[in-house]
Each structure stands twice: as structure tokens, then as C-alpha cells.
Amino acid sequence: MYGFSFDRASSVQDAAAKAANGGQLLAGGQTLLASMKQRLASPETLVDLSGIADLKGICKDGNAMVVGAMTRHQEVATNKELIATIAGLARLAGGIGDRQVRAMGTIGGSVANNDPAACYPSAVLGLGATIKTNKREIAADKFFQGLFTTALEPGEMILSIRFPIPKASAYAKFKQPASRYALLGVFVAQTDSGVRVAVTGGGNGVVRHAGLEAALSKSFSPSAVDGVTVSASEFTSDLHASAEYRAQLLKVQTKRAVHQALGNA
Ligand SMILES: Cc1cc2nc3c(=O)[nH]c(=O)nc-3n(C[C@H](O)[C@H](O)[C@H](O)COP(=O)(O)OP(=O)(O)OC[C@H]3O[C@@H](n4cnc5c(N)ncnc54)[C@H](O)[C@@H]3O)c2cc1C
């Protein structure tokens, strides 16, 4: 690890000013600190967000649940109102990594990082959430832009994420057993305007699947998945799984997610 200075921000404005000055935001450190140890990242200044109360917590706002950027995975997993309104999101958070990762990692850090096998981006995209930053609001459909890339500008900070409450939702992850990230994960949300399906772990980043969305919007049942054609060309092969295997997993995991969303899990 290289030398760096550590600066604890006292407010959103303070953090934004420090980030605009070249500081790198530090949330749960579960990705950033490991990257620094491996010398993949070498920020001169870390701007710690952990002391900013405005960035923490979960609340209901009209027909949406709003989750602060510095809310840890464990809080999302155990929040009773979230479990009652967006069960798929709470369950997703409870399946991230291990206890330490869930105790430290945050939703803002995960979404900003946009790891192609991370879980949260699939919920954000699958639920059609809105990402609120210190500069603007960004729709999920425009936010995720491929491998570790988002619509965030340098120094821009996520403040919270607003999730519309769906009729039903679920996340089915097939874990890569060593890392516990998604070898393939599917988030399914049934909404008033149709079904949204977001897939993580399949390639360069989270994507929606038009074929599955059309079939499930007609009939929200596991058997509706049978008639959907999924091509291996939609996926990446790596040392963990071939593209053909991931294509097969997509249908299996989508069926599991729908089954769970219908309250059968
Ligand atoms: C062993 C292990 C297993 C894991 N398993 C999983 C898994 O199963 N599923 C999964 O989804 N994830 C998994 N993770 C990743 C975990 O969820 C991390 O918490 C997450 O990737 C990063 O969140 P963080 O809060 O630790 O962010 P940090 O590591 O502190 O920051 C990550 C990046 O986001 C930026 N950032 C942080 N906060 C903000 C903000 N508010 N606005 C803008 N930019 C910001 C930082 O500058 C940095 O570039 C795992 C991690 C580990 C170490």
C-alpha cells in the first residue's frame, strides 16, 4: 500500500468539496482498501463518509423506499419496512459476501463501484430506481455503463437511492463459491407497468433482458420462462463458467426468482 492521507468529512458539503479537490470517497472500504493493498488504486487522500448521518438510513417516501448511500448491507437486509415492501432487495443484501462484508459494505459504494458480478446493481436496475447525487438525479437505465463504469462524473457523490415499491420482487443468485459474488444473478420485479428483469454476472455489467421481460409481463409464472430463447452469445466465458453454462443458468435463476417473488420460496 502507498502512503495516503485520511480525511474524515463532517457533512455532505464538506465531502463534496474534498472530492472535488481530488480526494477519493471511502465508504465501507470493502473494495477500495483491497484495491489499494493490491496497488490497483493509489489515491493521495481518502475522504471518509462514515461520520455523515445524512447519508445513512432507510425511509418510506410515498410509493418508494429511499436508502441512504452509507447504509450498510446488514441494515438493508434486516430493515422491517424494507422486508415488507421490497422483499427482494432485503434478501439480496442478506446474501452479499459474508458477515464482515455485510457489516461494513454500503449500498452507495457497491453501486458506485459497479462490479460486473455485484448484486446491488441488479436490484437498482431491476426496480427502475433513481440514484440521487450531490448534483442531480440519474435513472438506473442511464446509470450503469459497463465494466466498473457509471454515469457518475469525477468527484460526484451518491447521496441516496430511491426504489419504487413493486407488486413483487425477488433475487436469485448462483454464487461463485470462492468470492460469493454472482456467477449469475437475476433480479425480477413485477410492477404496474410490466415486469423488469436485470441480470448480473453475465458479462461486462448489469443488463436488462427484453425477452424475459416480455414473457413474464404476459404471464408472471416460472413456466413462462420456458418459451424464451437465450443465446450464449449474450454472455462471457471465464475460468468460472462458459457462456453456454451462463445462458442455461439465466433461465434456471429467473424461474427461481419468479417462484420466490410469488411467495413460494
Ligand atoms: C470477500 C468479499 C465478498 C463480497 N461479496 C459480494 C457479493 O456477494 N455481492 C456483492 O454485490 N458484493 C460483494 N462484495 C463487495 C461489497 O459489497 C462491497 O461492499 C462493495 O463493492 C463496495 O462497497 P463499500 O461500501 O465497501 O465501498 P468502498 O470500497 O469504500 O468504495 C468503492 C468505490 O465506490 C466509491 N464510493 C463509495 N461511496 C460512494 C458514494 N457515496 N458516492 C460515489 N462514490 C462512492 C469509492 O470511491 C470507491 O471507488 C464482496 C466484497 C468482499 C471483500
The ligand as a Tripos MOL2 file, in Angstrom:
@<TRIPOS>MOLECULE
LIG
   53    58     1     0     0
SMALL
NO_CHARGES

@<TRIPOS>ATOM
      1 C1        -14.9670  -11.0760    0.4420 C.3       1 LIG1
      2 C2        -15.9300  -10.1670   -0.2730 C.ar      1 LIG1
      3 C3        -17.0990  -10.7190   -0.7830 C.ar      1 LIG1
      4 C4        -18.0250   -9.9100   -1.4410 C.ar      1 LIG1
      5 N1        -19.1670  -10.4550   -1.9400 N.ar      1 LIG1
      6 C5        -20.0440   -9.6800   -2.5990 C.ar      1 LIG1
      7 C6        -21.2650  -10.2160   -3.1170 C.ar      1 LIG1
      8 O1        -21.5900  -11.3820   -2.9310 O.2       1 LIG1
      9 N2        -22.1070   -9.3680   -3.7880 N.ar      1 LIG1
     10 C7        -21.8280   -8.0410   -3.9570 C.ar      1 LIG1
     11 O2        -22.6220   -7.3320   -4.5460 O.2       1 LIG1
     12 N3        -20.6990   -7.5010   -3.4520 N.ar      1 LIG1
     13 C8        -19.8070   -8.2820   -2.7820 C.ar      1 LIG1
     14 N4        -18.6790   -7.7120   -2.2530 N.ar      1 LIG1
     15 C9        -18.4450   -6.2630   -2.4240 C.3       1 LIG1
     16 C10       -19.0800   -5.4910   -1.2700 C.3       1 LIG1
     17 O3        -20.4780   -5.4650   -1.4410 O.3       1 LIG1
     18 C11       -18.5340   -4.0440   -1.1580 C.3       1 LIG1
     19 O4        -19.0880   -3.5430   -0.0270 O.3       1 LIG1
     20 C12       -18.8560   -3.0890   -2.3080 C.3       1 LIG1
     21 O5        -18.3740   -3.4840   -3.5400 O.3       1 LIG1
     22 C13       -18.2080   -1.7300   -2.1040 C.3       1 LIG1
     23 O6        -18.8680   -1.0570   -1.1010 O.3       1 LIG1
     24 P1        -18.0760   -0.2580    0.0020 P.3       1 LIG1
     25 O7        -19.0900    0.4550    0.7910 O.co2     1 LIG1
     26 O8        -17.1560   -1.1580    0.7420 O.co2     1 LIG1
     27 O9        -17.2570    0.8170   -0.8860 O.3       1 LIG1
     28 P2        -15.7210    1.2650   -0.9240 P.3       1 LIG1
     29 O10       -14.8480    0.0650   -1.0800 O.co2     1 LIG1
     30 O11       -15.4220    2.1660    0.2280 O.co2     1 LIG1
     31 O12       -15.7520    2.1230   -2.2460 O.3       1 LIG1
     32 C14       -15.9230    1.5130   -3.5220 C.3       1 LIG1
     33 C15       -15.8800    2.5910   -4.6060 C.3       1 LIG1
     34 O13       -17.0480    3.4060   -4.5580 O.3       1 LIG1
     35 C16       -16.7090    4.7810   -4.3670 C.3       1 LIG1
     36 N5        -17.7460    5.3310   -3.4890 N.ar      1 LIG1
     37 C17       -18.0430    4.9080   -2.2420 C.ar      1 LIG1
     38 N6        -19.1220    5.5650   -1.7560 N.ar      1 LIG1
     39 C18       -19.5030    6.4310   -2.7330 C.ar      1 LIG1
     40 C19       -20.5590    7.3880   -2.8390 C.ar      1 LIG1
     41 N7        -21.4590    7.5940   -1.8500 N.pl3     1 LIG1
     42 N8        -20.6620    8.1010   -3.9850 N.ar      1 LIG1
     43 C20       -19.7940    7.8900   -5.0060 C.ar      1 LIG1
     44 N9        -18.7630    7.0140   -4.9560 N.ar      1 LIG1
     45 C21       -18.6290    6.2780   -3.8310 C.ar      1 LIG1
     46 C22       -15.3140    4.7630   -3.7660 C.3       1 LIG1
     47 O14       -14.6120    5.9630   -4.0220 O.3       1 LIG1
     48 C23       -14.7160    3.5570   -4.4730 C.3       1 LIG1
     49 O15       -14.2870    3.9120   -5.7820 O.3       1 LIG1
     50 C24       -17.7510   -8.5020   -1.5810 C.ar      1 LIG1
     51 C25       -16.5760   -7.9540   -1.0500 C.ar      1 LIG1
     52 C26       -15.6740   -8.7810   -0.3970 C.ar      1 LIG1
     53 C27       -14.4350   -8.1560    0.1710 C.3       1 LIG1
@<TRIPOS>BOND
     1     1     2 1
     2     2     3 ar
     3     2    52 ar
     4     3     4 ar
     5     4     5 ar
     6     4    50 ar
     7     5     6 ar
     8     6     7 ar
     9     6    13 1
    10     7     8 2
    11     7     9 ar
    12     9    10 ar
    13    10    11 2
    14    10    12 ar
    15    12    13 ar
    16    13    14 ar
    17    14    15 1
    18    14    50 ar
    19    15    16 1
    20    16    17 1
    21    16    18 1
    22    18    19 1
    23    18    20 1
    24    20    21 1
    25    20    22 1
    26    22    23 1
    27    23    24 1
    28    24    25 2
    29    24    26 1
    30    24    27 1
    31    27    28 1
    32    28    29 2
    33    28    30 1
    34    28    31 1
    35    31    32 1
    36    32    33 1
    37    33    34 1
    38    33    48 1
    39    34    35 1
    40    35    36 1
    41    35    46 1
    42    36    37 ar
    43    36    45 ar
    44    37    38 ar
    45    38    39 ar
    46    39    40 ar
    47    39    45 ar
    48    40    41 1
    49    40    42 ar
    50    42    43 ar
    51    43    44 ar
    52    44    45 ar
    53    46    47 1
    54    46    48 1
    55    48    49 1
    56    50    51 ar
    57    51    52 ar
    58    52    53 1
@<TRIPOS>SUBSTRUCTURE
     1 LIG1         1 GROUP 0 **** ****
